Amino acid sequence: MQDSDWKLETELRIVRRLLALSLIDGKKQREQIKLLATAGMDRHEIAELLGTTAGTVSVEISNLRKQGVMRGRRT
């Protein structure tokens, strides 16, 4: 990977993280998980952003699906 590619990838990662954080600001953890999972983030990314574990995120996503609140791919 070239230096310029690495820089661009790093900058995009930062922008993505900032957008995700602005999306979830002030919301409860359950709603944060729902929004980020719906946006396509995987459970590990969500856990890192929220300061929790991937297992906690997985359980919450499973509960949301059981309640019919969420559909979609596994994260």
C-alpha positions as CSV (number, residue, x, y, z in Angstrom):
1,M,0.0,0.0,0.0
2,Q,1.4,3.4,-0.9
3,D,1.8,6.1,1.6
4,S,-1.0,8.2,0.0
5,D,-3.4,5.3,0.0
6,W,-2.7,4.7,3.7
7,K,-3.3,8.4,4.5
8,L,-6.6,8.4,2.6
9,E,-7.7,5.2,4.3
10,T,-6.8,6.6,7.7
11,E,-8.7,9.9,7.0
12,L,-11.8,8.0,5.8
13,R,-11.7,5.9,9.0
14,I,-11.6,9.0,11.1
15,V,-14.5,10.7,9.2
16,R,-16.6,7.5,9.5
17,R,-16.0,7.4,13.2
18,L,-16.9,11.1,13.7
19,L,-20.1,10.6,11.7
20,A,-21.0,7.6,13.7
21,L,-20.4,9.4,17.0
22,S,-22.5,12.4,15.8
23,L,-25.3,10.0,14.9
24,I,-25.5,8.4,18.3
25,D,-24.9,11.5,20.5
26,G,-27.3,11.7,23.4
27,K,-29.0,8.4,22.7
28,K,-29.3,5.4,24.9
29,Q,-27.0,2.4,24.3
30,R,-29.8,0.3,22.8
31,E,-30.7,3.0,20.2
32,Q,-27.0,3.6,19.5
33,I,-26.5,-0.1,18.7
34,K,-29.6,-0.2,16.5
35,L,-28.5,2.9,14.5
36,L,-24.9,1.7,14.0
37,A,-25.8,-1.8,13.1
38,T,-28.4,-0.6,10.7
39,A,-25.7,1.7,9.2
40,G,-23.7,-1.4,8.5
41,M,-21.1,-1.4,11.2
42,D,-20.1,-4.7,12.6
43,R,-20.3,-5.6,16.3
44,H,-16.6,-5.1,16.9
45,E,-16.7,-1.6,15.5
46,I,-19.8,-0.7,17.5
47,A,-18.3,-2.1,20.7
48,E,-15.2,0.0,20.2
49,L,-17.2,3.2,19.6
50,L,-19.4,2.6,22.6
51,G,-16.8,1.3,25.0
52,T,-18.4,-2.1,25.5
53,T,-17.8,-5.6,24.3
54,A,-18.7,-7.2,21.0
55,G,-20.7,-9.8,23.1
56,T,-22.8,-7.1,24.6
57,V,-23.5,-5.7,21.2
58,S,-24.4,-9.1,19.8
59,V,-26.9,-9.8,22.5
60,E,-28.6,-6.4,22.0
61,I,-28.8,-6.9,18.3
62,S,-30.3,-10.4,18.8
63,N,-32.8,-8.9,21.2
64,L,-33.8,-6.2,18.8
65,R,-34.3,-8.8,16.0
66,K,-36.4,-11.0,18.3
67,Q,-38.6,-8.1,19.1
68,G,-39.0,-7.3,15.4
69,V,-37.3,-4.0,15.7
70,M,-34.4,-4.9,13.5
71,R,-33.8,-7.1,10.5
72,G,-30.8,-7.7,8.4
73,R,-27.4,-9.4,8.2
74,R,-25.5,-10.7,11.1
75,T,-22.8,-8.4,12.5
